[in-house]
Amino acid sequence: MHTASVFIELGSVILVLGLLGRIAGRYGFSPIPLYLLGGLAFGKGGLLPLSASEEFVATGAEIGVVLLLLMLGLEYTAADLVTNLKAQYPAGAVDFVLNALPGAAAALLLGWGPVAAVVLAGVTWISSSGVIAKVLGDLGRLGNRETPVILSILVLEDLAMALYLPILTAVLAGAGLLAGSVTLAIALATAGAVLFVALRYGRVISKFVSHDDPEKLLLVVLGLTLLVAGIAQQLQVSAAVGAFLVGIALSGEAAEGAHTLLSPLRDLFAAVFFVFFGLSTDPTSIPPVLPPALLLAVATALTKVGTGYWAARRAGIASRGRWRAGGALVSRGEFSIVIAGLAVTAGIEPELGPFATAYVLILVVTGPLAARYTQPAAERIGGLWGRTRGQARWTPGAALVPGQAEAAADLAPSTRSEAPGGPVPSGHAEDGTVNGLRH
């Protein structure tokens, strides 16, 4: 009877996820907010609480995090990461200061303590590269001059996760200064060793893993990933980081084949992860934290716009491209939930889960709108400001009718061609997918 109940609950959940995904696809937005809402509906305090399948869903959620990070690693080569780190580290530093510190400050102001501050800093810092890449593709901006700058910032954020997650794991475990330092040293040594091996012997590793039979390739890559993730977890480095490093170590045909084979599994278990996060959140606990979550969402949306604007300006891109770069970075999503999920599991602050859910729901919905409308809104505001001061200080096309504005935009130096702000990572697919769920 218990097995039958598990099948019924899992079947219902997966069917609902499929329907929600179709709704999101029909209207052209990310399914992440719908998956979170689905989890709220099925969780404690929701409409249909789950009981029989809760343990299975929890394990599936852990696998979802591992597969998300594995697929993220498969998108990049070690050379990509090294090149972007050298070219764009100032932008990465600005990104951290402008977007992580507001989250930490908010946690302290809410009285949640320093551990929650470390968690919320990560939640507000990391943009959703999956949602952003999808939006760039939908808006036809993959060839724009500012796009490599956007992608470089996303690469740096993803690389920073390999250092941040071990630190977060140690903090959540209540490790002291010595134990935390050892954990960080292990993470740094592991990441450095993997990058060195991937640069030096990546082809050998990929040749060993690669196979013409999809079944054998799938089993080897998935087994290797889970094994390394488990070892990393035992070392307190984080299973997700272990999976990310496995992805980096693979390249060429092995990486491409693994990406194709594992994408459906990633999508399934990632959806289960978002549902599990919603399951662990009581819907009645969200309204009390909604006002501060909204304020923080507005503040960190503006800081992301500032980050993109500064990075694009540093790369020599004109005003229109700077605003587009800033607006594109606003979305938060899968990795903000991953970070908050670790904290919820550790039980450090009851309100943190609902707060993170509300925060991500706000920005994963408004992020694509910001990507589309930040530049036109900035031009309109700038045009009004210029007219009130009796001067024309804005980008050509700001005061023109839409057709004339587009023609002027095509003549502006910021719209197309190769970017000096850093190379597009070779692992990025032509359809704009970087990581997270394919939509």
N, C-alpha and C positions, 0 to 999 in steps of 0.2 A: 504493500500500500504506500509505503514511504517513497519507493522508486516512482510509482505512478504519479504521486504528488509533485515530485521533482520535475518529471517530464512535463506535466501540465503547466507548472509555474514557469519553467524555462521556455516552453513553447509560446506561452502567452507573452512573456517579456520580449522575446526575439521577434515575434510577429508584430507587436506594437512598435518596436524599434524600426522594423522594416517600413511600416506605414508612415512613421514620423519622418524617416529618411526620404521617402518619396514626396511627402509634403514639402520638406525643405528644398529638395531638388526642383520641384515644380515652381517654387517661388524664388529660387536662386539665392538662398542664403545657407549658412552653415547649419548642419543638423545638431551641433553641440548643445545649444540651448534647449532644443526639444528633447534630447536625450537626458539632460539634467532634470527637466520638468517631468519626464517619464519616471525617472528614479524617485522624484519626490512623490509622485502618485502611487508608486508601488511600496514606498518605504514606511517606516514607523510614523504614525500620524497621518498617513496618506489614505487614499481611497481603498486600495487593495494591498494590505501588508503581506509580504512574502515571509514564509517561515521555513518550509521544507528545503528550498533551494538556496538559502542564504549563504551557507558554507561554500557551495560550488561557485556562486557568483563572486564571493570574496576572492577565491583562488583565480577565477577568470579575470578579475580586475587586476591582480598582480601580473598575470601573463600579459594583459593589455598594456601595462606600463612598460614591460620589458620589450614587447614588440614595437611600441611607439619609438623607443630609443634606438632599437636595432635599425629600424627603417630610416631613422634620422641619420645614423652613422653611415648607412649605405648610400645616402645622397652625396656624401663628401669623400674626397680622398685626403690622405695626410698632407699632400702637397697643397690642396685647396686651403686647408686650415692654417698651415704655416704662412702661406702667401697672404691670406686675409688678415692674420694676426699682425704681420709686419706692416701692412698698408693701412689698416683701419683701427689700430688699438686706441688712438685718441678718441675716436667716435665711440668706441666701446666704453671707455672710461666716462665720457660725458653721459652716455646712456645709463650707466650704473648710477651715477650721482643724481641725475635728474629723476630717475624712475624708481630706484630701490629705496632711497632715503625717505620719500614721502610715505611709502608703505610702513617702514620701520617707525617713523614718527607717529603715524596714525595708530599703530598698535600700542605705543607708549602712552599716547594721549587717552586712549580708551581704557588704560589701566590693565592691559593684558600681560605686561612684563617683557623682559628682553628676549626670551625664547620665541614668543609669538611675534616679536618685532623682526627677528631673523626670518621667520616664515613669511610674514606679510611683505617683507622687502622683496623676496623672490616672487611672490604672487604678482606684485605690481611691476616688477622689473621685466619679466620675460614676455615678449610679444608672441602671438600665435602665428608661427610661420606657415602653418597649414592653411589657415584662413586667409592670411595676407597673400600668399602665392596664388590662391584661387581667385581672390579679388583682382589682383594684377592681371591675371589671364582674362578674366571676364571684361575688364575695362580696356583691354588691348594695349597694355602698357609694358609688356615684356621687353619691347625694343626701345623703350624710353631711356634717355640719358641718365635719369636718376635711379633707375631700377637696380643697377649693380651696387649702388650705395646702400639701398634698402636691404638687398640680399646679403651684403657684407656685414651689416649690423646684425642680421638674423643669425649668420654663421657664428659671429663672436658670442652672441647670447647662448647659442647651442653649445659652443665649446666651453663657455663659462659654467654651464650646467654640470660638466664633468668635475669641476672643482667645488661648486656650490653644494651639490647633493651630498657628497661625503661629509662636508662641514655640517650641513643640516641634520644628517643622520646622527652624527656624534652629539650635536646639541640636544636633539630630541631624546637621545638615549641617556641624557644626564651625565655624559662623560666629563671628567675634569679637564683642566688645562693640558695636563700631560697626555692623557688618553686622546683628547681632541687633536693635539699636535701630531701624535703618532698616526692617527687616522688620516689627517691631511697629508702628512709625509708619504704615507702609503699610496694615497690617491694620486699625488703629484708624480711619484716614482712610477706608478702603474701607467698613468697617461703618457708620461714621457717615454717609457719603454715601448708602449704600443705604437706611438707615433714614429719612433726610431725604427722599429721592426717593420712597420707598414711602409715607410719611405725606402728602406733598404731591401726588404724581402717580401714586399706586398705581392709581387707577381708570383713568387714561389707559393705563398700561402693560398692565393686565389686559385692557382693551378691545382693544388692539392684538394681544395674544396670543390672545385668545378667538376661537373659531370654532365654528359649529354642526356642522361635519364632524369627528368624532372623530379621523380619520386626520391631518388637517391640524393639529389642536391638539396631538396627540401628537408629530408631527414637529417643530413649532416649539418646544415646551417642551423636548423632549429635546435637540434641536440647540443651543438657546440655553444649556441647562445644561452640556452638554459643552464648548461654546465658552468659556463663562465659567470653568468649572473648569480648563480648560487654560491660560487666561490667568493665572488665580490661581496655578497651579502654576509658571508661568514667573516670576512675581513673588515666588516663595518664600512665598506667603501660605497655601498649601494648597488643593488642588482641592476638598476637602470643604467648606471654608469658602465658597468661591465658589458651590458648589451650594446651600448653606444660604441664602446671601444672595439667590440667584435665587428660592428658595421664598418668602422673606419679601416680596419685591417683588411677587409675584402675590397677588391676593385675589379674593373674589367667585366668580362663575361660572367664571372661568379657573382658579382654584385648585381648586375642587371638581371640575371636569372633568378637570384634570391628575391630581389625586389618584386618581380612579377609574380612569383609563386606565393610569397608571404603577404602581399597586399590584401587579399581577401581575409586572411586570418587576422592581420592587423586591424582591419576595419571592424571585424566581428568583436574581437576582444577589447578593442578600444571603446566601442559602443557599450560593452558590458561594464567597462571601468567607469564611464560617465554615469551609467545607471547606478552602479554600486555607490558612487559618491553621493548621488541623490538619495539612495536608500538610507544612508547614514545620517541624513539631515532631516529634521522634523520641519515640515512646511510652516508650522505655526511659529517657528523661531526666526523666520526670515523678516516679517514686517518690522520688528523692533530694531533690526540692524540695517534696514533699507536706507534711512536717511544718511547715516555716515558712509555707507557703501556708495551711495550716489555722489556724495561730495568728493570722496576719494577717486571715484571713477572720472568725474569731471576734471579734477586736478591732474591726475596722471594721464588723461587724454591730452591735456594741454602740454604736459612735459614731454610726451612722446612726439607731439608735433614739433616742439622746440628741438628735440634731439635730431629728428630727420632734417629739419630746416638747417641746423648747424652743420650736420655732416655733409649735406648736399652743397651748402655754401663753401665748405672747406674743399670740396671736390671741383669747385669752379663752375657749378651749375647755376643758371639764372633763376630769377625769383619764382617763376611758375613751377619749375621742377622742384625747388626747395619746398614749396607748400605741398606739392603732391607727395614728396617723400615723407614729410611729417604726418600727413593725414593717413598714409598707408600703414604706418606703424602702430596705430591706436589699438587694434584688436588684441585682446587677451583671450586665451582659450585653454587648449589641452594641457600645457605644462604648468599653467597657474593652478589648474585643478590637481595635477600630479603632486605639486608641492603642498597644497592645502590638504590633500588626501593623506600624506605622510603625517602631518600634524594632527589630523582628526583621529587617525589610527593610534597615535601616541597619547591622545586625550589631554592635550595641554591646555585647551581653552574651549569650553562648550560653544561659545558664540563664533568661533573662528570659521567653522564649517559653513554655517548659514551666511556669514559675512562674505566669504569667498565665493559662494554660490551666487549671491546677489550681484557681487562685483563683476564676476565673469559674465553672467547673463546680460548685464547692462552693456559691457564693452564688446562682447562677441556679436551683439545685435547692432550697436551703433558704430562699431569699427568700420564695416564696409561703407556705411553712409559717410563717415569721416573721410575715407579714401576717395570717395566720389566728389564730395562737395567742399572740402577744405580749401582747395585752390580757388574755385569760383567765389566762395564766401570771402576769402582774404582779398581777392581783387576788388570785389564790390565794396568792402569796408575801406580798402585803400583808396579806391576812386572817390568815395564820399569824403574821406579825410582830405584828399588832395584838393577837391573842389571847395571845401570849406576854408582851406588856407589859400585858395586862389592859385594853386600850383598843380601841375600834372607830374606826380612823382611815381606813378605805378607802371606796371609792365604793359607794353603795347597790347591793345585789344581789350583792356579792362572796361573802357567806356563804349565799346562798339556793340552792335547788335550781334546775336549769337553767330551768324554766318561769317560776319567780318572778323569776329574774335578768333574763330577757328583758323581763318586764313592768316591772320597776324601771328597766331601761335605757331603755324608751320614755318614762319620766317624767323621765329625766335631761336636763339642758339641753344636753348635748353631742352628741346623736345626730343630729338632723336640722335642717333649715332653712338659711337663707343664712348664709354665713360672713363675719365681719368681716376675715378674714386676707388678703383680696385676691380679685379676681374670677377666675372660671374662664375661662381663655383661650377666646375665641370659636372658635378653630380646632379645639378638641378635639371629636371626634365624640361622638355620644350613646352609641355602643357602647364608649366608653372608650379607643379607640385613640389613642395619642399619636404614636408613631413606631416604627420597627423592624418586625419581622415581624408580620403579622396571623396570629392563631392560630385 
